[in-house]
């Protein structure tokens, strides 16, 4: 079996590549040409995956890549994925995160229509939530250019499935974190700062809205759900979530207390970090995935926070010894 992952160098792409290699897949990863290569997350498997140069903005390159690889499964994880950046770069966000999905689907339709396609949808599509918890049938009301673009990507995936009979699914994933998360994301920003403060490398942690609540899971658990969706007889969309949510403040409390510190002593509010429009109460109902796929998360919230802090502590300690 051959799998192609767009966004293989990201958090989810790297965990998915690990998972598929263990399953015996031939793994291909799409990477954009760039003068600075960022392959840190896949350094441990770089000799076991085949990297292909293409770009979500380039239809011709996508078609050539699919023609060369002829994948059985396509996982479209590449996107402009950091929500705050979507306000400063809304047009580019639309090109990558919305139109990019159409380009991959259209390439697949023309080159390898028998392949199975996974689209990384996001809980950010729910935005100003219409019901709690959110499930597959909950209406979308996105509150950022990123959320709007993801909603387009979701609907175009459904449209290609219904219009052309493609096996195309959309996984509506709630927030999922890990030690491989980028430091611009609030969870990793916290774990990284806690490690630095504990080791005397930093004194303060500037934060935005600490009351915001999210349904946070472990990325390694969530990539398993992606694969499960493509092993079904019928293409359907699924919400993937833990079904519990926690505030940023709770994340801070757990992270700091895990190294024997009190978060209030170090956290300062920075108004520049507040979003123009906030997503308030994201909480996912993944009962369909539990019932139809047999999926459930294995890492709980406390385990996730500790895993992330421990990884950052270990990394800084190793740097200090070097």
Residue frames relative to the residue before (quaternion, step in Angstrom):
aa qw qx qy qz dx dy dz
X 1.0000 0.0000 0.0000 0.0000 0.00 0.00 0.00
X 0.1913 -0.7745 0.5952 0.0968 3.54 -1.00 0.88
X 0.0697 -0.7827 0.6177 0.0312 3.56 -0.97 0.89
X 0.1692 -0.7560 0.6249 0.0967 3.54 -1.08 0.83
X 0.1038 -0.7944 0.5979 0.0269 3.57 -0.81 1.05
X 0.1806 -0.7181 0.6562 0.1450 3.58 -0.81 0.97
X 0.7652 0.2817 -0.2260 0.5330 3.59 -0.92 0.82
X 0.2368 0.8150 -0.5018 0.1675 3.61 1.14 0.59
X 0.6745 0.5017 -0.3087 0.4451 3.61 1.11 -0.56
X 0.5649 0.5988 -0.3876 0.4148 3.61 1.28 -0.05
X 0.7513 -0.3742 0.2850 0.4629 3.55 -1.33 0.01
X 0.7436 0.4175 -0.2445 0.4614 3.59 0.59 -1.14
X 0.6378 0.5522 -0.3266 0.4262 3.56 0.97 -0.87
X 0.6779 0.4919 -0.2999 0.4566 3.57 0.95 -0.85
X 0.6567 0.4833 -0.3164 0.4848 3.62 0.99 -0.76
X 0.6380 0.5188 -0.3293 0.4641 3.59 1.02 -0.78
X 0.6292 0.5273 -0.3327 0.4640 3.60 0.98 -0.82
X 0.6167 0.5364 -0.3345 0.4691 3.61 0.97 -0.86
X 0.6880 0.5092 -0.2694 0.4413 3.55 0.84 -1.10
X 0.7026 0.4684 -0.2735 0.4606 3.60 0.86 -0.99
X 0.6068 0.5420 -0.3556 0.4599 3.61 1.05 -0.67
X 0.6375 0.5216 -0.3177 0.4697 3.58 1.03 -0.81
X 0.6727 0.4838 -0.2793 0.4852 3.58 1.16 -0.66
X 0.5677 -0.6381 0.3659 0.3697 3.59 1.28 -0.03
X 0.4025 0.7237 -0.4689 0.3071 3.59 1.22 0.34
X 0.3813 -0.5867 0.6389 0.3197 3.49 -1.43 0.26
X 0.1216 -0.8328 0.5389 0.0358 3.60 -0.53 1.13
X 0.0948 -0.7653 0.6365 0.0155 3.53 -0.91 1.08
X 0.1128 -0.8068 0.5778 0.0501 3.57 -0.98 0.81
X 0.3272 -0.7335 0.5599 0.2037 3.55 -0.94 0.89
X 0.0032 0.7844 -0.6200 0.0186 3.56 -0.91 0.95
X 0.4192 -0.6762 0.5442 0.2663 3.55 -1.17 0.64
X 0.4852 -0.6377 0.4993 0.3296 3.55 -1.06 0.69
X 0.1105 0.7906 -0.5907 0.1178 3.54 -0.84 0.97
X 0.5404 -0.6393 0.4318 0.3359 3.57 -1.09 0.63
X 0.7374 0.2591 -0.2014 0.5903 3.58 1.21 -0.39
X 0.2566 -0.7881 0.5441 0.1301 3.56 -0.60 1.13
X 0.0987 -0.7922 0.6007 0.0414 3.57 -0.89 0.94
X 0.1691 0.8140 -0.5279 0.1738 3.53 0.27 1.32
X 0.2289 0.8229 -0.4998 0.1436 3.60 1.24 0.38
X 0.7101 0.4919 -0.2813 0.4179 3.58 0.83 -0.99
X 0.7610 0.3212 -0.2026 0.5260 3.60 1.15 -0.46
X 0.2930 0.7877 -0.4992 0.2108 3.60 1.26 0.28
X 0.6820 0.5160 -0.2849 0.4331 3.59 1.02 -0.85
X 0.7684 0.3020 -0.1773 0.5357 3.62 1.23 -0.32
X 0.3440 0.7953 -0.4646 0.1823 3.59 1.29 0.02
X 0.6906 0.4662 -0.2924 0.4693 3.61 1.04 -0.66
X 0.6854 0.4715 -0.2862 0.4754 3.61 1.28 -0.09
X 0.7008 0.3729 -0.2677 0.5461 3.60 1.29 -0.02
X 0.3469 -0.7125 0.5684 0.2210 3.57 -1.22 0.52
X 0.2071 -0.7966 0.5588 0.1009 3.58 -0.62 1.13
X 0.1521 -0.7878 0.5959 0.0354 3.54 -0.92 1.03
X 0.3318 -0.7456 0.5398 0.2064 3.60 -0.89 0.87
X 0.2942 0.7025 -0.6072 0.2263 3.54 -0.77 1.12
X 0.2570 -0.7677 0.5756 0.1155 3.57 -1.29 0.09
X 0.5253 -0.6501 0.4516 0.3124 3.58 -0.99 0.82
X 0.6439 0.5187 -0.3262 0.4581 3.59 1.22 -0.34
X 0.7245 0.4333 -0.2093 0.4935 3.60 1.26 -0.32
X 0.3114 -0.7953 0.4991 0.1467 3.56 -0.12 1.35
X 0.6603 0.5198 -0.3156 0.4407 3.58 0.89 -0.92
X 0.6603 0.5039 -0.3070 0.4646 3.59 0.94 -0.90
X 0.6312 0.5324 -0.3317 0.4563 3.59 1.03 -0.77
X 0.6702 0.4978 -0.3021 0.4602 3.59 0.92 -0.89
X 0.6334 0.5262 -0.3256 0.4648 3.59 1.00 -0.81
X 0.6539 0.5220 -0.3086 0.4525 3.56 0.95 -0.91
X 0.6745 0.4843 -0.2964 0.4719 3.60 0.87 -0.93
X 0.6319 0.5322 -0.3291 0.4574 3.58 1.03 -0.75
X 0.6744 0.4932 -0.2864 0.4690 3.57 1.03 -0.81
X 0.7437 0.4206 -0.2257 0.4681 3.59 0.86 -0.98
X 0.0560 -0.8149 0.5629 0.1259 3.61 0.93 -0.98
X 0.0617 0.8546 -0.5127 0.0553 3.60 0.70 1.07
X 0.4489 -0.6413 0.5469 0.2969 3.56 -1.30 0.44
X 0.7901 0.1227 -0.0424 0.5991 3.57 1.13 -0.74
X 0.1214 -0.7709 0.6231 0.0515 3.56 -1.05 0.86
X 0.0987 -0.7819 0.6147 0.0318 3.56 -0.79 1.07
X 0.1476 -0.8164 0.5542 0.0670 3.59 -0.38 1.21
X 0.0648 0.8290 -0.5451 0.1068 3.56 0.05 1.33
X 0.5325 0.6418 -0.4101 0.3693 3.61 1.23 -0.28
X 0.2269 0.7514 -0.5931 0.1795 3.57 -0.99 0.86
X 0.4729 -0.5346 0.5743 0.4008 3.49 -1.38 0.01
X 0.0767 -0.9141 0.3982 0.0002 3.53 0.20 1.30
X 0.6286 0.5386 -0.3543 0.4350 3.63 1.18 -0.19
X 0.4560 -0.7495 0.4048 0.2577 3.57 -0.36 1.29
X 0.6750 0.4974 -0.3424 0.4240 3.70 0.69 -0.88
X 0.6219 0.5467 -0.3473 0.4402 3.63 1.04 -0.70
X 0.5999 0.5960 -0.3686 0.3860 3.59 1.10 -0.61
X 0.6171 0.5178 -0.3619 0.4692 3.63 1.17 -0.33
X 0.7069 0.4359 -0.2714 0.4864 3.59 1.02 -0.72
X 0.7792 0.1852 -0.1171 0.5873 3.61 1.20 -0.49
X 0.0196 0.8647 -0.5018 0.0116 3.62 0.69 1.03
X 0.6588 0.5143 -0.3219 0.4448 3.60 0.99 -0.76
X 0.6634 0.4900 -0.3003 0.4791 3.58 0.93 -0.90
X 0.5979 0.5562 -0.3511 0.4581 3.58 1.08 -0.74
X 0.6592 0.5082 -0.3006 0.4656 3.58 0.98 -0.86
X 0.6472 0.5297 -0.3211 0.4444 3.58 0.99 -0.84
X 0.7253 0.4244 -0.2445 0.4837 3.59 0.86 -0.95
X 0.8020 0.3890 -0.1672 0.4213 3.50 0.52 -1.32
X 0.7272 0.3550 -0.2290 0.5410 3.62 1.18 -0.51
X 0.7698 0.3681 -0.2075 0.4784 3.59 0.40 -1.23
X 0.5668 0.6089 -0.3784 0.4059 3.59 1.12 -0.61
X 0.6231 0.5413 -0.3322 0.4565 3.58 1.06 -0.78
X 0.6487 0.5175 -0.3118 0.4628 3.58 0.94 -0.91
X 0.6516 0.5217 -0.3251 0.4444 3.58 0.93 -0.86
X 0.6603 0.4854 -0.3194 0.4757 3.61 0.94 -0.80
X 0.6622 0.5108 -0.3074 0.4539 3.60 0.90 -0.91
X 0.6703 0.4904 -0.3012 0.4684 3.58 0.91 -0.89
X 0.6233 0.5264 -0.3324 0.4732 3.59 1.05 -0.74
X 0.6521 0.5097 -0.3024 0.4728 3.56 0.96 -0.91
X 0.6405 0.5397 -0.3249 0.4393 3.60 0.91 -0.90
X 0.7373 0.4259 -0.2325 0.4701 3.56 0.97 -0.85
X 0.7707 0.3845 -0.1887 0.4718 3.58 1.00 -0.81
X 0.8230 -0.0170 0.0670 0.5639 3.61 0.80 -0.99
X 0.0390 -0.8692 0.4928 0.0109 3.61 0.61 1.15
X 0.6204 0.5427 -0.3508 0.4443 3.60 1.24 -0.24
X 0.4959 0.6532 -0.4327 0.3744 3.60 1.25 -0.17
X 0.3778 -0.6851 0.5653 0.2616 3.57 -1.30 0.31
X 0.2016 -0.8161 0.5399 0.0430 3.55 -0.90 1.03
X 0.1129 -0.7718 0.6237 0.0509 3.55 -0.98 0.95
X 0.1368 -0.7785 0.6093 0.0628 3.57 -0.88 1.01
X 0.3568 -0.7341 0.5431 0.1970 3.56 -0.89 1.02
X 0.0442 -0.7822 0.6213 -0.0114 3.55 -0.22 1.29
X 0.3182 -0.7831 0.5225 0.1124 3.56 -1.26 0.36
X 0.5570 -0.6003 0.4639 0.3380 3.54 -1.18 0.62
X 0.5159 0.6376 -0.4176 0.3911 3.61 1.23 -0.31
X 0.5359 0.6210 -0.4048 0.4042 3.62 1.23 -0.33
X 0.6335 0.5449 -0.3355 0.4349 3.61 1.12 -0.63
X 0.0956 -0.8747 0.4725 0.0495 3.56 1.19 -0.66
X 0.7838 -0.0541 0.1004 0.6105 3.55 -0.43 -1.26
X 0.2617 -0.8547 0.4217 0.1523 3.52 0.21 1.34
X 0.3741 -0.7344 0.5336 0.1895 3.55 -1.08 0.87
X 0.7908 0.0104 -0.0136 0.6119 3.58 1.22 -0.41
X 0.2032 -0.7507 0.6171 0.1193 3.55 -1.26 0.51
X 0.5187 -0.2897 -0.7911 0.1453 1.60 -1.44 2.06
X 0.5169 -0.6285 0.4796 0.3284 3.56 -1.32 0.20
X 0.0636 -0.7930 0.6057 0.0184 3.57 -1.01 0.87
X 0.7895 -0.3519 0.2144 0.4548 3.58 -1.31 -0.05
X 0.7388 0.4259 -0.2214 0.4730 3.60 1.07 -0.71
X 0.4534 0.6884 -0.4529 0.3397 3.62 1.27 -0.01
X 0.4608 -0.6876 0.4763 0.2968 3.64 -0.81 0.92
X 0.4290 -0.6890 0.5257 0.2545 3.56 -1.18 0.65
X 0.0739 0.7460 -0.6616 0.0194 3.55 -1.23 0.65
X 0.0888 -0.8579 0.5031 0.0550 3.60 0.54 1.18
X 0.2549 -0.7971 0.5391 0.0946 3.56 -1.10 0.80
X 0.7237 0.2904 -0.2453 0.5760 3.58 1.18 0.54
X 0.6285 -0.5157 0.3987 0.4244 3.61 -1.17 0.38
X 0.6006 0.5575 -0.3504 0.4536 3.59 1.11 -0.67
X 0.6767 0.4969 -0.2873 0.4611 3.58 0.88 -0.97
X 0.6300 0.5311 -0.3172 0.4695 3.57 1.06 -0.82
X 0.6707 0.4968 -0.2928 0.4664 3.58 0.92 -0.95
X 0.6453 0.5121 -0.3173 0.4698 3.60 1.00 -0.79
X 0.6207 0.5361 -0.3418 0.4587 3.60 1.07 -0.73
X 0.6187 0.5209 -0.3333 0.4846 3.58 1.05 -0.75
X 0.6589 0.5197 -0.3042 0.4508 3.59 0.87 -0.97
X 0.6321 0.5316 -0.3152 0.4675 3.55 1.06 -0.80
X 0.7188 0.4619 -0.2617 0.4487 3.58 0.75 -1.06
X 0.6519 0.5035 -0.3349 0.4576 3.61 0.99 -0.73
X 0.5935 0.5495 -0.3608 0.4643 3.60 1.16 -0.57
X 0.6469 0.4976 -0.3045 0.4911 3.58 0.95 -0.91
X 0.6554 0.5358 -0.3089 0.4336 3.58 0.95 -0.91
X 0.6722 0.4780 -0.2995 0.4796 3.62 0.92 -0.85
X 0.6049 0.5438 -0.3489 0.4655 3.59 1.10 -0.66
X 0.7379 0.4273 -0.2300 0.4690 3.56 0.82 -1.03
X 0.6984 0.4861 -0.2756 0.4472 3.60 1.02 -0.76
X 0.8278 0.2314 -0.0764 0.5053 3.57 0.90 -0.94
X 0.4775 -0.6965 0.4290 0.3206 3.60 1.26 0.03
X 0.3430 0.7382 -0.5116 0.2752 3.60 1.16 0.51
X 0.4169 -0.6341 0.5715 0.3123 3.56 -1.23 0.48
X 0.2282 0.7711 -0.5460 0.2351 3.57 0.05 1.35
X 0.0265 -0.8133 0.5806 -0.0274 3.57 -0.66 1.13
X 0.2556 -0.7399 0.6057 0.1426 3.49 -1.31 0.49
X 0.1675 -0.7698 0.6091 0.0915 3.58 -0.80 1.02
X 0.2013 -0.7768 0.5862 0.1116 3.57 -0.55 1.17
X 0.0486 -0.8491 0.5253 -0.0262 3.53 0.11 1.34
X 0.3364 -0.6991 0.5963 0.2062 3.52 -0.99 0.93
X 0.7596 -0.4078 0.2262 0.4533 3.58 -1.26 0.32
X 0.0414 0.7848 -0.6165 0.0477 3.54 -0.89 0.96
X 0.1606 -0.8264 0.5390 -0.0268 3.48 -0.75 1.23
X 0.0499 0.7835 -0.6191 0.0187 3.56 -1.33 0.08
X 0.6627 -0.4641 0.3753 0.4523 3.60 -1.25 0.00
X 0.6577 0.5007 -0.3130 0.4678 3.63 1.22 -0.31
X 0.4079 0.7097 -0.4755 0.3224 3.61 1.25 0.06
X 0.5264 -0.6227 0.4697 0.3383 3.59 -1.10 0.66
X 0.5587 -0.6498 0.4043 0.3196 3.59 -1.04 0.75
X 0.5610 0.5925 -0.4033 0.4142 3.60 1.22 -0.17
X 0.6132 0.5420 -0.3507 0.4551 3.62 1.22 -0.39
X 0.6107 -0.6381 0.3207 0.3422 3.55 -0.87 1.01
X 0.6474 0.5319 -0.3413 0.4260 3.62 0.92 -0.80
X 0.7091 0.4368 -0.2585 0.4895 3.57 0.86 -0.98
X 0.5674 0.5730 -0.3760 0.4565 3.58 1.14 -0.62
X 0.6711 0.4936 -0.2903 0.4708 3.57 0.98 -0.90
X 0.6967 0.4750 -0.3024 0.4445 3.61 0.71 -1.01
X 0.6376 0.5281 -0.3165 0.4630 3.57 1.06 -0.80
X 0.6763 0.4914 -0.2891 0.4665 3.60 0.94 -0.91
X 0.6190 0.5439 -0.3411 0.4524 3.59 1.02 -0.82
X 0.6543 0.5044 -0.3141 0.4677 3.59 0.93 -0.88
X 0.6699 0.4995 -0.3049 0.4568 3.59 0.92 -0.90
X 0.6614 0.5035 -0.3073 0.4632 3.59 0.93 -0.90
X 0.6424 0.5329 -0.3196 0.4486 3.59 0.94 -0.88
X 0.7492 0.3889 -0.2052 0.4954 3.58 1.01 -0.84
X 0.5533 -0.6541 0.3699 0.3594 3.59 1.30 0.22
X 0.4889 0.6777 -0.4196 0.3545 3.59 1.24 0.38
X 0.7768 0.1241 -0.0862 0.6113 3.60 1.28 -0.24
X 0.3471 -0.7641 0.5112 0.1852 3.57 -1.22 0.47
X 0.8151 0.1518 -0.0422 0.5575 3.60 1.04 -0.78
X 0.2054 -0.7497 0.6139 0.1377 3.53 -1.32 0.40
X 0.2197 -0.7847 0.5645 0.1316 3.64 -0.40 1.17
X 0.0408 -0.8157 0.5764 -0.0279 3.59 -0.86 1.00
X 0.4224 -0.6628 0.5523 0.2779 3.56 -1.33 0.36
X 0.8340 -0.1307 0.1335 0.5192 3.57 -0.80 -1.05
X 0.1640 -0.8239 0.5367 0.0794 3.61 -0.30 1.22
X 0.5822 0.5807 -0.3747 0.4282 3.61 1.28 -0.04
X 0.4802 0.6773 -0.4421 0.3396 3.63 1.22 -0.36
X 0.2162 -0.7874 0.5683 0.1018 3.57 -0.96 0.92
X 0.0285 -0.7882 0.6148 -0.0047 3.54 -1.05 0.82
X 0.3890 -0.6516 0.5967 0.2608 3.51 -1.35 0.46
X 0.0359 -0.8548 0.5162 -0.0403 3.58 -0.06 1.35
X 0.0028 0.7868 -0.6172 0.0053 3.56 -0.92 0.93
X 0.5870 -0.5692 0.4503 0.3587 3.55 -1.38 -0.08
X 0.5284 -0.6797 0.4150 0.2943 3.57 -0.74 1.13
X 0.6182 0.5645 -0.3478 0.4222 3.61 1.02 -0.74
X 0.6402 0.5064 -0.3152 0.4841 3.59 1.11 -0.68
X 0.6979 0.5165 -0.2758 0.4124 3.56 0.97 -0.91
X 0.6277 0.5216 -0.3595 0.4523 3.63 1.05 -0.59
X 0.5600 0.5827 -0.3835 0.4470 3.59 1.18 -0.50
X 0.6463 0.5206 -0.3126 0.4621 3.58 1.04 -0.82
X 0.5939 0.5669 -0.3646 0.4393 3.61 1.04 -0.74
X 0.6789 0.4917 -0.2823 0.4665 3.55 0.85 -1.04
X 0.6398 0.5451 -0.3266 0.4322 3.60 0.93 -0.89
X 0.6240 0.5599 -0.3389 0.4270 3.60 1.01 -0.81
X 0.7154 0.4462 -0.2552 0.4732 3.58 1.03 -0.79
X 0.6241 0.5311 -0.3539 0.4507 3.61 1.24 -0.05
X 0.5241 0.6502 -0.4054 0.3718 3.60 1.28 -0.03
X 0.5880 -0.5738 0.4363 0.3670 3.57 -1.29 0.34
X 0.7888 0.2192 -0.1033 0.5648 3.57 1.08 -0.73
X 0.4451 -0.6847 0.5146 0.2612 3.57 -1.08 0.79
X 0.1462 0.7729 -0.6034 0.1310 3.55 -0.71 1.12
X 0.4574 -0.6718 0.5122 0.2778 3.55 -1.27 0.41
X 0.1038 -0.8126 0.5732 0.0179 3.56 -1.08 0.78
X 0.3482 -0.6656 0.6148 0.2402 3.53 -1.22 0.65
X 0.0896 -0.7761 0.6233 0.0352 3.58 -0.94 0.95
X 0.2388 0.7605 -0.5520 0.2447 3.56 -0.52 1.24
X 0.5343 -0.6147 0.4598 0.3540 3.58 -1.27 0.17
X 0.4066 -0.7167 0.4746 0.3095 3.59 1.15 -0.57
X 0.6886 0.3322 -0.2957 0.5727 3.58 1.26 0.30
X 0.1046 -0.8049 0.5756 0.0996 3.58 -1.04 0.60
X 0.1773 -0.7701 0.6107 0.0514 3.51 -1.28 0.60
X 0.4707 -0.6623 0.4997 0.3002 3.54 -1.17 0.58
X 0.6423 -0.4866 0.4161 0.4213 3.54 -1.32 0.31
X 0.6050 0.5706 -0.3439 0.4361 3.57 1.09 -0.75
X 0.6503 0.5076 -0.3149 0.4693 3.60 1.00 -0.81
X 0.6148 0.5331 -0.3406 0.4710 3.57 1.07 -0.74
X 0.6425 0.5262 -0.3076 0.4644 3.58 0.99 -0.91
X 0.6529 0.5298 -0.3112 0.4429 3.58 0.89 -0.99
X 0.6972 0.4752 -0.2729 0.4622 3.58 0.83 -1.01
X 0.6675 0.5194 -0.3054 0.4374 3.57 0.90 -0.95
X 0.7046 0.4488 -0.2735 0.4767 3.60 0.83 -0.96
X 0.6713 0.5013 -0.3158 0.4454 3.61 0.92 -0.86
X 0.5932 0.5847 -0.3715 0.4101 3.61 1.14 -0.54
X 0.7358 0.3100 -0.2221 0.5595 3.61 1.26 -0.31
X 0.6135 -0.6172 0.3222 0.3726 3.57 1.24 0.50
X 0.5824 0.5677 -0.3814 0.4395 3.60 1.15 0.58
X 0.3842 -0.6890 0.5586 0.2561 3.59 -1.31 0.37
X 0.4864 -0.7189 0.4141 0.2741 3.57 -0.64 1.13
X 0.6238 0.5728 -0.3543 0.3965 3.63 0.99 -0.76
X 0.6143 0.5739 -0.3436 0.4186 3.59 1.17 -0.53
X 0.7936 0.3448 -0.1372 0.4822 3.59 1.15 -0.54
X 0.6709 0.5172 -0.3019 0.4373 3.61 1.14 -0.55
X 0.0476 -0.7760 0.6287 0.0135 3.57 -0.96 0.95
X 0.4269 -0.7051 0.5026 0.2608 3.60 -1.04 0.76
X 0.0989 -0.7744 0.6242 0.0299 3.54 -0.95 0.99
X 0.3964 -0.7547 0.4698 0.2295 3.64 -0.37 1.22
X 0.5860 0.5933 -0.3692 0.4102 3.61 1.15 -0.58
X 0.6810 0.5009 -0.2841 0.4524 3.59 1.19 -0.50
X 0.5106 0.6237 -0.4367 0.3994 3.60 1.25 0.08
X 0.4485 -0.6982 0.4917 0.2637 3.60 -0.97 0.85
X 0.5804 -0.5763 0.4389 0.3720 3.62 -1.15 0.56
X 0.7751 0.0139 -0.0083 0.6317 3.60 1.10 -0.70
X 0.2554 -0.8089 0.5165 0.1169 3.57 -0.63 1.12
X 0.3277 -0.6713 0.6283 0.2171 3.50 -1.30 0.61
X 0.2810 -0.8553 0.4122 0.1399 3.55 -0.33 1.22
X 0.8725 0.0635 0.0535 0.4814 3.55 0.40 -1.22
X 0.0704 0.8191 -0.5631 0.0845 3.57 0.40 1.21
X 0.1752 0.7490 -0.6161 0.1692 3.55 -0.74 1.14
X 0.2207 -0.8370 0.4933 0.0857 3.57 -0.52 1.19
X 0.2358 -0.7274 0.6275 0.1466 3.52 -1.23 0.67
X 0.0379 -0.8371 0.5455 -0.0197 3.58 -0.20 1.28
X 0.2360 0.8117 -0.5103 0.1580 3.59 1.14 0.56
X 0.5948 0.5546 -0.3751 0.4448 3.64 1.09 -0.59
X 0.6670 0.4956 -0.3009 0.4679 3.61 0.93 -0.90
X 0.6323 0.5253 -0.3359 0.4599 3.58 1.03 -0.77
X 0.7081 0.4709 -0.2555 0.4600 3.57 0.94 -0.97
X 0.7754 0.3837 -0.1910 0.4638 3.61 0.75 -1.08
X 0.7724 0.3407 -0.1762 0.5063 3.59 0.99 -0.81
X 0.3592 -0.7162 0.5078 0.3165 3.56 1.17 -0.59
X 0.4340 0.7100 -0.4488 0.3258 3.58 1.20 0.52
X 0.1641 0.7480 -0.6418 0.0393 3.53 -1.18 0.62
X 0.5402 -0.6332 0.4327 0.3464 3.60 -1.08 0.63
X 0.3158 -0.7629 0.5372 0.1719 3.57 -1.11 0.70
X 0.7175 0.3818 -0.2373 0.5321 3.61 1.13 -0.62
X 0.2682 -0.7721 0.5523 0.1640 3.62 -0.75 1.01
X 0.7542 -0.4168 0.2638 0.4334 3.56 -1.35 0.19
X 0.6733 0.4942 -0.2997 0.4611 3.58 0.84 -0.97
X 0.6531 0.5223 -0.3050 0.4556 3.56 0.97 -0.89
X 0.6363 0.5389 -0.3123 0.4551 3.55 1.06 -0.82
X 0.6659 0.5033 -0.3038 0.4593 3.59 0.86 -1.00
X 0.6777 0.4931 -0.2958 0.4583 3.58 0.87 -0.96
X 0.6190 0.5514 -0.3353 0.4476 3.60 1.01 -0.85
X 0.6997 0.4833 -0.2750 0.4486 3.58 0.89 -0.97
X 0.6575 0.4961 -0.3138 0.4724 3.59 0.96 -0.85
X 0.6497 0.5283 -0.3169 0.4454 3.59 0.93 -0.91
X 0.6568 0.5171 -0.3126 0.4512 3.59 0.96 -0.89
X 0.6830 0.4743 -0.2948 0.4708 3.59 0.94 -0.85
X 0.6057 0.5413 -0.3489 0.4673 3.59 1.07 -0.70
X 0.6668 0.5106 -0.2964 0.4548 3.57 0.87 -0.99
X 0.6528 0.5277 -0.3098 0.4467 3.58 1.00 -0.88
X 0.6954 0.4624 -0.2837 0.4713 3.61 0.87 -0.92
X 0.6193 0.5385 -0.3439 0.4563 3.59 1.04 -0.73
X 0.6458 0.5168 -0.3114 0.4679 3.57 1.02 -0.85
X 0.6463 0.5151 -0.3142 0.4672 3.59 1.02 -0.81
X 0.6634 0.5109 -0.3065 0.4527 3.58 1.02 -0.82
X 0.6557 0.5012 -0.3086 0.4729 3.56 1.14 -0.65
X 0.6095 0.6104 -0.3469 0.3682 3.57 1.09 -0.73
